[in-house]
Amino acid sequence: MEMARVFSGIKPTGNLTLGNYLGAMRRWVEVDQHQADAVFCVVDLHALTVEHDPARVRRLSRQAATLLLAAGLDPELCTVFVQSHVDEHARLSYVLECVATDGEMRRMVQYKEKAARERERGGSVRLSLLTYPVLMAADILAYGTDEVPVGDDQRQHVELTRDLAVRFNQRYGHTFVVPRATHPVVAARVMNLQEPGSKMGKSDDSGPGIVYLLDEPDVVRKKVMRAVTDSGQGVVYDRAERPGVANLLEILAACTGGNPEDLAAVYDSYGALKKDTADAVVDILKPVQARHRELCADPAYVEGVLRVGAEKARGMARPIVDTAYRAIGLLPPVTEVASGAASGAVPAVSGGSREVLNVAR
């Protein structure tokens, strides 16, 4: 029985966080790369949908790829690459834009929220912010993906991907696997330490509430010890009424393999809970940071992994994208120049000399 193909991507819009690690990366390492034909991608094209510094995007893309390897992704078990290194993503994205509708794009919740924030700041909204769910669909469909592990915030985008795949297949002939979203139970939900009602997001870059994967131990401890708790007495696990304490308990549970409800019974003070949570976070990040230092000292290895990964990804994606091009009505490319006439050859005149171009069928 063939393993299901799984596609996951990480966007280099900020430094990777404890939330990225506990919520997704650790599962990729411990489960997906062993149980699936797993494809992992640094989706750098998605970082261009908002105002950005080109040098920073390059730096964060390299850092994200290095951290994926430092966290334990093994290029012998999975495919790791950078999105922009494989042209098929952009090629397929345009074809899917010709299948998607304006109304579908404008209904995307993330577009509406991000566009509203940009306008509040007095900025203009890039067209790519509207269309990036189609690029995300191309990321997924180009690989014949069976499963896409996502959180609630990306569920709508996977539904769009499914709709586009079905619509394309119905109009132009069966071309794409229709993927399904999976919602891994293991993934921890890590919230901002200063705003426990908000996700610990890497794009925020508002330091005190976010633990970054490369934070020094002293910095981690300081952030956790200053975490917002609640006005109530005692350590109780209640996500709705006591979100600050619940967040600490969930982080501690995710780091130690415990259960938040059981852990709550162990503590009678916020201070002790914070200290143990800080120690657990430092311990879980220590091997990742050590391996990251090793990889940074050997950039040629990381570049080699990304080069081979892009070649593997291209080999998977190109036949699917070429099929989509033919299905939607595009002419096959000219593939070689022959010195003499061939059956079905198309003559071309260049600089007074006669050449014959063979057109791939």
C-alpha positions as CSV (number, residue, x, y, z in Angstrom):
1,M,0.0,0.0,0.0
2,E,1.4,3.4,-1.0
3,M,1.9,6.0,1.6
4,A,-0.3,9.1,1.4
5,R,1.5,12.2,0.2
6,V,1.5,15.0,2.7
7,F,2.4,18.7,1.9
8,S,3.2,21.3,4.5
9,G,4.7,24.7,4.2
10,I,6.1,27.4,6.4
11,K,6.1,31.1,5.6
12,P,9.3,33.1,6.2
13,T,7.6,36.3,7.4
14,G,9.2,36.2,10.9
15,N,11.5,34.3,13.1
16,L,10.0,30.8,13.9
17,T,8.5,30.4,17.3
18,L,7.7,27.9,20.0
19,G,4.2,27.8,18.6
20,N,5.5,26.8,15.1
21,Y,7.6,24.0,16.7
22,L,5.0,22.6,19.2
23,G,2.1,23.2,16.9
24,A,3.5,21.7,13.6
25,M,7.2,21.1,13.2
26,R,7.5,18.5,15.9
27,R,4.7,16.5,14.4
28,W,6.4,16.7,11.0
29,V,9.5,15.3,12.5
30,E,8.0,12.6,14.7
31,V,5.1,11.5,12.6
32,D,4.7,12.8,9.1
33,Q,8.2,12.1,7.7
34,H,7.9,8.5,8.9
35,Q,4.3,7.6,8.1
36,A,3.8,9.6,4.8
37,D,5.5,10.6,1.5
38,A,6.1,14.0,3.0
39,V,6.9,17.2,1.2
40,F,8.0,20.3,3.3
41,C,8.5,23.7,1.8
42,V,9.6,27.1,2.8
43,V,6.9,29.1,1.0
44,D,8.9,32.3,0.3
45,L,6.7,33.5,-2.5
46,H,3.9,34.0,0.1
47,A,6.1,36.4,2.0
48,L,5.9,38.9,-0.9
49,T,2.2,39.6,-0.5
50,V,2.8,42.5,2.0
51,E,5.4,45.2,2.4
52,H,8.8,43.5,3.0
53,D,12.5,43.9,3.1
54,P,14.1,41.6,0.4
55,A,17.2,41.0,2.4
56,R,15.1,40.0,5.4
57,V,13.0,37.6,3.4
58,R,16.2,35.9,2.1
59,R,17.6,35.7,5.6
60,L,14.4,34.3,7.1
61,S,14.0,31.8,4.3
62,R,17.5,30.4,4.9
63,Q,16.9,30.4,8.6
64,A,13.6,28.6,8.3
65,A,15.1,25.9,6.1
66,T,18.0,25.4,8.5
67,L,15.6,25.2,11.5
68,L,13.4,22.6,9.8
69,L,16.6,20.4,9.5
70,A,17.7,21.3,13.0
71,A,14.3,20.2,14.4
72,G,14.9,16.8,12.8
73,L,13.6,16.6,9.3
74,D,15.7,14.1,7.5
75,P,16.2,14.6,3.7
76,E,16.6,10.8,3.4
77,L,13.0,10.4,4.7
78,C,11.3,13.5,3.2
79,T,11.6,16.3,0.7
80,V,12.7,19.7,1.9
81,F,13.0,22.7,-0.4
82,V,12.3,26.4,-1.1
83,Q,9.1,27.2,-3.0
84,S,10.7,29.8,-5.4
85,H,13.3,27.2,-6.5
86,V,10.6,25.2,-8.2
87,D,9.0,27.1,-11.1
88,E,5.9,24.8,-11.2
89,H,4.4,26.7,-8.2
90,A,4.1,29.9,-10.2
91,R,3.2,28.1,-13.4
92,L,0.3,26.3,-11.9
93,S,-0.8,29.3,-9.9
94,Y,-1.7,31.3,-13.0
95,V,-3.6,28.4,-14.5
96,L,-5.6,28.1,-11.3
97,E,-6.3,31.8,-11.3
98,C,-8.1,31.1,-14.6
99,V,-10.4,28.7,-12.8
100,A,-11.0,30.6,-9.6
101,T,-13.4,33.5,-9.3
102,D,-13.1,37.0,-7.9
103,G,-15.9,36.3,-5.4
104,E,-14.1,33.3,-4.0
105,M,-11.0,35.3,-3.4
106,R,-12.8,38.2,-1.7
107,R,-14.7,35.8,0.7
108,M,-11.4,34.5,2.2
109,V,-11.5,35.5,5.8
110,Q,-7.7,36.0,6.1
111,Y,-7.7,38.4,3.1
112,K,-10.5,40.4,4.6
113,E,-8.7,40.7,7.9
114,K,-5.3,41.4,6.5
115,A,-6.6,43.9,3.9
116,A,-8.5,45.8,6.7
117,R,-5.3,46.0,8.8
118,E,-3.3,47.3,5.8
119,R,-6.0,50.0,5.0
120,E,-6.1,51.1,8.7
121,R,-2.4,51.7,8.5
122,G,-3.0,53.8,5.4
123,G,-1.3,51.4,3.1
124,S,-2.4,49.9,-0.2
125,V,-3.3,46.2,-0.6
126,R,-1.3,44.2,-3.0
127,L,-3.1,42.1,-5.6
128,S,-1.0,39.1,-4.5
129,L,-2.7,39.3,-1.0
130,L,-6.0,38.7,-2.8
131,T,-4.8,35.8,-4.9
132,Y,-2.4,34.1,-2.6
133,P,-4.9,31.3,-1.7
134,V,-4.7,30.3,-5.4
135,L,-0.9,30.1,-5.0
136,M,-1.4,28.0,-1.9
137,A,-3.7,25.7,-3.9
138,A,-1.0,25.4,-6.5
139,D,1.5,24.5,-3.8
140,I,-0.7,21.6,-2.8
141,L,-2.1,20.4,-6.1
142,A,1.3,20.4,-7.9
143,Y,2.4,17.4,-5.8
144,G,-0.7,15.2,-6.1
145,T,-1.1,15.8,-2.4
146,D,-3.5,13.5,-0.5
147,E,-3.4,15.2,2.9
148,V,-2.7,18.7,4.2
149,P,-2.3,19.1,8.0
150,V,-3.7,22.5,8.9
151,G,-5.0,24.5,11.8
152,D,-8.4,26.1,11.8
153,D,-7.1,29.4,10.3
154,Q,-6.1,27.6,7.1
155,R,-9.2,25.3,6.7
156,Q,-10.9,27.7,4.3
157,H,-7.9,27.7,2.0
158,V,-7.8,23.9,1.8
159,E,-11.6,23.9,1.0
160,L,-10.8,26.4,-1.8
161,T,-8.1,24.1,-3.1
162,R,-10.5,21.2,-3.2
163,D,-13.1,23.3,-5.0
164,L,-10.5,24.3,-7.7
165,A,-9.3,20.8,-8.1
166,V,-12.8,19.4,-8.6
167,R,-13.8,22.3,-11.0
168,F,-10.7,21.9,-13.1
169,N,-11.1,18.1,-13.3
170,Q,-14.8,18.5,-14.4
171,R,-14.1,21.1,-17.0
172,Y,-10.8,19.9,-18.5
173,G,-10.5,16.2,-17.6
174,H,-9.1,14.5,-14.5
175,T,-5.8,16.1,-13.6
176,F,-5.5,16.7,-9.9
177,V,-5.8,14.6,-6.8
178,V,-8.5,16.2,-4.6
179,P,-6.7,16.7,-1.2
180,R,-8.3,16.5,2.2
181,A,-7.5,18.6,5.2
182,T,-6.3,16.8,8.3
183,H,-6.4,18.3,11.8
184,P,-3.7,16.6,13.9
185,V,-4.8,16.1,17.5
186,V,-1.2,16.1,18.6
187,A,-0.5,19.6,17.6
188,A,-0.4,22.0,20.6
189,R,-2.1,25.3,20.5
190,V,0.4,27.9,21.8
191,M,-0.9,31.4,22.6
192,N,1.0,34.7,23.1
193,L,2.3,34.9,26.6
194,Q,1.2,38.5,26.9
195,E,-2.1,38.2,25.1
196,P,-3.3,34.6,25.7
197,G,-6.4,35.2,23.6
198,S,-4.1,35.5,20.5
199,K,-2.0,32.9,18.7
200,M,1.8,33.0,19.2
201,G,2.4,34.3,15.6
202,K,5.8,34.8,14.0
203,S,4.6,37.7,11.9
204,D,3.8,39.8,15.0
205,D,7.4,40.4,16.1
206,S,6.2,41.8,19.4
207,G,8.9,40.2,21.5
208,P,7.7,39.8,25.1
209,G,4.8,37.4,24.4
210,I,6.6,35.3,21.8
211,V,9.3,32.7,22.5
212,Y,11.4,32.3,19.4
213,L,13.2,29.0,18.6
214,L,16.6,30.8,18.7
215,D,16.0,32.7,22.0
216,E,18.8,32.3,24.5
217,P,17.8,30.3,27.7
218,D,17.8,33.5,29.9
219,V,15.5,35.3,27.4
220,V,13.1,32.3,27.4
221,R,13.0,32.2,31.2
222,K,12.4,36.0,31.4
223,K,9.5,35.8,28.9
224,V,7.8,32.9,30.6
225,M,8.2,34.3,34.1
226,R,6.6,37.5,32.9
227,A,3.7,35.7,31.2
228,V,0.2,37.1,31.9
229,T,-1.8,34.9,34.3
230,D,-5.2,35.7,35.8
231,S,-6.7,37.4,38.7
232,G,-8.2,34.2,40.1
233,Q,-6.7,32.2,42.9
234,G,-5.0,28.9,42.5
235,V,-3.8,27.0,39.4
236,V,-6.9,25.9,37.4
237,Y,-7.0,24.6,33.8
238,D,-9.8,26.6,32.2
239,R,-9.2,27.8,28.7
240,A,-12.3,30.1,28.6
241,E,-12.1,31.7,32.1
242,R,-8.3,31.4,32.8
243,P,-6.6,31.7,29.5
244,G,-3.2,32.8,30.8
245,V,-2.8,29.9,33.2
246,A,-4.3,27.5,30.7
247,N,-1.7,28.6,28.1
248,L,1.2,27.9,30.5
249,L,-0.2,24.5,31.4
250,E,-0.7,23.5,27.8
251,I,2.9,24.6,26.9
252,L,4.2,22.6,29.9
253,A,2.1,19.6,28.9
254,A,3.3,19.8,25.3
255,C,7.0,19.9,26.4
256,T,6.8,17.1,28.9
257,G,4.1,14.8,27.5
258,G,1.8,15.5,30.4
259,N,-1.9,16.5,30.6
260,P,-2.9,20.1,31.4
261,E,-5.7,19.1,33.8
262,D,-3.4,16.7,35.7
263,L,-0.6,19.3,35.8
264,A,-2.9,21.9,37.3
265,A,-3.4,19.8,40.4
266,V,0.4,19.7,41.0
267,Y,0.8,23.4,41.5
268,D,-0.4,25.8,44.1
269,S,1.3,28.9,42.9
270,Y,1.8,30.7,39.5
271,G,5.5,31.2,40.3
272,A,6.2,27.4,40.5
273,L,4.2,26.8,37.3
274,K,6.1,29.5,35.4
275,K,9.5,28.2,36.6
276,D,8.8,24.6,35.5
277,T,7.3,25.8,32.2
278,A,10.4,27.9,31.5
279,D,12.7,25.0,32.3
280,A,10.7,22.7,30.1
281,V,10.8,25.1,27.2
282,V,14.6,25.6,27.6
283,D,15.1,21.9,27.6
284,I,13.1,21.2,24.5
285,L,14.7,24.0,22.5
286,K,18.3,23.0,23.5
287,P,18.9,20.2,21.0
288,V,17.3,22.2,18.2
289,Q,19.5,25.2,18.9
290,A,22.6,23.1,19.1
291,R,21.9,21.4,15.8
292,H,21.1,24.8,14.3
293,R,24.6,26.1,15.3
294,E,26.2,23.0,13.6
295,L,24.2,23.6,10.4
296,C,25.1,27.3,10.3
297,A,28.7,26.3,10.5
298,D,28.2,24.1,7.4
299,P,26.1,26.2,4.9
300,A,27.2,24.0,2.0
301,Y,25.3,21.1,3.5
302,V,22.0,23.1,3.9
303,E,22.4,24.4,0.3
304,G,23.0,20.8,-0.9
305,V,19.8,19.6,0.9
306,L,17.7,22.4,-0.7
307,R,19.2,21.8,-4.1
308,V,18.5,18.1,-4.1
309,G,15.1,18.8,-2.5
310,A,14.1,21.2,-5.3
311,E,15.2,18.6,-7.9
312,K,13.0,16.0,-6.3
313,A,10.1,18.4,-5.9
314,R,10.5,19.4,-9.6
315,G,10.4,15.8,-10.6
316,M,7.1,15.3,-8.7
317,A,5.4,18.6,-9.8
318,R,6.4,19.0,-13.5
319,P,4.4,16.1,-15.0
320,I,1.3,17.2,-13.1
321,V,1.7,20.9,-14.1
322,D,2.5,19.9,-17.7
323,T,-0.7,17.8,-17.8
324,A,-2.7,20.8,-16.5
325,Y,-1.2,23.0,-19.2
326,R,-2.2,20.6,-21.9
327,A,-5.7,20.0,-20.4
328,I,-6.6,23.7,-20.2
329,G,-5.6,24.2,-23.9
330,L,-2.0,25.4,-24.0
331,L,0.3,24.3,-26.8
332,P,3.2,21.9,-25.7
333,P,6.6,23.6,-25.7
334,V,9.2,23.3,-28.5
335,T,11.7,20.9,-27.1
336,E,14.5,20.5,-29.6
337,V,16.1,21.8,-32.8
338,A,16.7,19.3,-35.5
339,S,19.1,19.7,-38.4
340,G,16.9,18.0,-41.0
341,A,13.2,17.6,-41.7
342,A,11.2,15.3,-39.5
343,S,7.7,14.0,-39.6
344,G,5.3,16.8,-38.5
345,A,8.2,19.3,-38.3
346,V,7.4,23.0,-38.3
347,P,9.8,25.0,-40.5
348,A,11.2,28.3,-39.1
349,V,13.3,30.9,-40.8
350,S,16.0,32.6,-38.8
351,G,18.6,35.0,-40.2
352,G,18.1,33.8,-43.7
353,S,18.8,30.1,-42.8
354,R,16.2,27.5,-42.7
355,E,15.8,25.5,-39.4
356,V,13.3,22.8,-38.5
357,L,11.8,22.8,-35.0
358,N,10.3,19.6,-33.7
359,V,7.2,20.3,-31.6
360,A,6.6,17.9,-28.7
361,R,3.3,16.2,-29.0
